Amino acid sequence: MQFEMTVYMLRCADGSYYVGSTKQEVEARLWEHNNLPIDSYTARRRPVELVFAEGYDRITDAIARERQIKGWSRRKKEALVALAYESLPALSRRGHLVDRE
């Protein structure tokens, strides 16, 4: 199935994560992150590897999801990469506050 837009996450060489979205094939976008001579977050942290991708039929849904994931903690992003969906609620900022009480 062909999606209108893909939200993706890259793991950079320094261990950080980059979250983005694209209308092109995600493999082509990954190639650009690793090879194009532009000064950007990922260009300074090459090589990068694709660790997560989700397709969306609506651009507005993809943009909302990208923003959501960008706001997540590192631990929550790592749970998403591991496809540990059941642990995501407990890793929310509110979940951590509840766990401390």
N, C-alpha and C positions, 0 to 999 in steps of 0.2 A: 504494500500500500504506500502510495506517495503522499507525504504530508506537505502542507503549505510552509511550515516552519519547524525547525528543530532547536530545542534547548539542549545545551551540552555543557559538560564539565571536563576540564583538562587538569591533569596533575603536572605541575611544572618540575623542572630539575631540582629546584630548591625545596620541593615538598609542598609548596603552596598550591592553592586551587584557583582556577580561573573559570568563571561561569559566563557563558555567552549564548547568543542565539543566531541562527542563520537561515536564510531562505535557500541557500545552495546545499549541495550534498555535504554532509558533515565531514566526510573524508577529505573533500577538497578544501574545506575550511581549516581542517587540521593541518594539511599541507601548507597552507598560507601562514598559519601561526608559526610553523617550524622553518619556513624558507624565505618569506618576503622580507626585504630589507627596510622595514619600518621600525621606528622607535616606539615600542609599545611594552606593556606589562609582560607579555609572553616572550617577546623578542629578547628581553634581558634575562629570561629564565629558561632558555632552550636546553635540551629538547623538551617538548611537552608531549603528553600522551593522553588520548581520549579515554576517560574512565566512566563516563555516563552520558546517555543521550535519550531524549524523549521527543516524539513527534507530535505536532499539534496541527489541527485543521484550521484553526483560527489564529491569526497573528496576535490579536489582543490576548488570547489565552496564553500564548507562548511568552509574550512580554511580561505578563503578570507572574508566570511561573519563574522566569529568569530573575525577576526582582525578588520574589519570595526566597529562592535558593541563595541569592547573593546576601541576604540578610541573616542567613543561618550561621551557627557556630561551626567551627572546624569539625567537631565531633558529629554534628548532625549531617554535615556534608559527607563525611566518611561513612555514616550509616546508610545514606542514600546510595553511595557508590557500591556498598556491600549488598544493596537491595534488602536491607533490614527494615522494611517499612513499619513493622510492628513496634520498633524502638523509637521511631521519630517523635511521637507525642511526648515521651518521657525526656527527650533531649531538648525540648523547647525551653526557652528562657523561663517561662511560667512553670514548667515542669520541674526545673532545677530549684526554683524557689519553694515549691511545695515539698520537694524531697528534703530540704534543709529544716523544715519545721518539725 
